[in-house]
Amino acid sequence: MRINTVSYRLIPIISTKYVDFTAAYIFQPIAVENMGPINASALDFISNKGQKISYLSGDDREAQFLFQRISVTIQRFNSVLLHNSFSIDCPD
């Protein structure tokens, strides 16, 4: 399955923008479509971090929790966008 969306095409551009941060931090662009998949490198990154957290905490569900947090964040962002799309005309 080949994914060719705007968010996936922007990953190289965004990565070059933050190239100076890679010396001190790990920069991982995450492209998520509203009703679609997460980019492969982000999927590997989140799964890897979830496994490491699971090892430290002893809870095997940590990777699932990370994905749920991302899902909830997207839902909250979408609700803000929806809310802000309505205009309220106040009578003067």
C-alpha positions in Angstrom: 0.0 0.0 0.0 1.5 3.3 -1.1 0.5 6.3 0.8 0.8 9.7 -1.0 -0.8 12.3 1.1 0.3 15.8 1.9 1.4 14.9 5.4 3.6 12.2 4.2 5.1 14.4 1.5 6.0 17.0 4.1 8.1 14.7 6.3 11.4 15.3 4.4 10.8 19.1 4.4 10.0 19.2 8.1 12.9 16.9 8.9 15.4 19.2 7.2 14.0 22.2 9.1 14.9 20.5 12.4 18.2 19.0 11.4 20.1 21.1 14.0 18.1 19.5 16.8 19.3 16.0 16.0 22.6 16.5 17.8 20.9 16.9 21.2 17.4 15.4 20.6 15.7 12.6 18.7 13.4 14.2 16.1 10.7 11.9 14.8 8.1 13.4 12.5 4.7 11.7 12.9 2.2 11.9 10.1 -1.2 10.7 10.9 -4.3 11.0 8.7 -7.7 11.4 10.4 -9.1 8.1 9.2 -5.8 6.6 8.1 -2.5 5.1 9.0 0.6 6.4 10.8 3.8 6.7 8.8 6.0 3.6 9.1 9.0 5.3 10.8 6.7 6.8 13.4 5.0 3.5 13.9 8.3 1.8 14.6 9.4 4.6 16.9 6.3 4.6 19.0 6.3 0.8 19.2 10.0 0.8 20.2 9.4 3.4 22.9 6.3 1.5 24.1 8.4 -1.7 24.5 11.0 0.1 26.5 8.5 1.7 28.8 6.8 -1.8 29.1 10.1 -3.3 30.1 10.7 -0.6 32.8 7.1 -0.6 34.2 6.3 -4.2 33.8 3.0 -3.4 32.0 2.8 -5.0 28.5 0.1 -2.4 27.5 2.3 0.7 27.4 2.6 0.8 23.6 -1.2 0.6 23.3 -1.4 3.4 25.8 0.9 5.6 23.6 -1.2 4.9 20.5 -4.4 5.7 22.5 -2.9 9.0 23.7 -2.1 10.0 20.1 -5.6 9.0 19.0 -7.2 11.1 21.8 -4.9 14.1 20.9 -6.1 13.9 17.3 -9.7 13.7 18.4 -9.3 16.8 20.7 -7.6 18.7 18.0 -10.4 17.9 15.5 -13.0 18.9 18.0 -11.3 22.3 18.5 -11.2 22.8 14.7 -14.9 21.9 14.4 -15.8 24.2 17.3 -13.8 27.1 15.8 -15.4 26.6 12.4 -18.7 27.9 13.6 -19.1 31.7 13.8 -21.2 33.2 16.5 -22.8 36.5 15.6 -23.4 38.5 18.8 -26.1 41.1 18.6 -24.8 44.5 19.4 
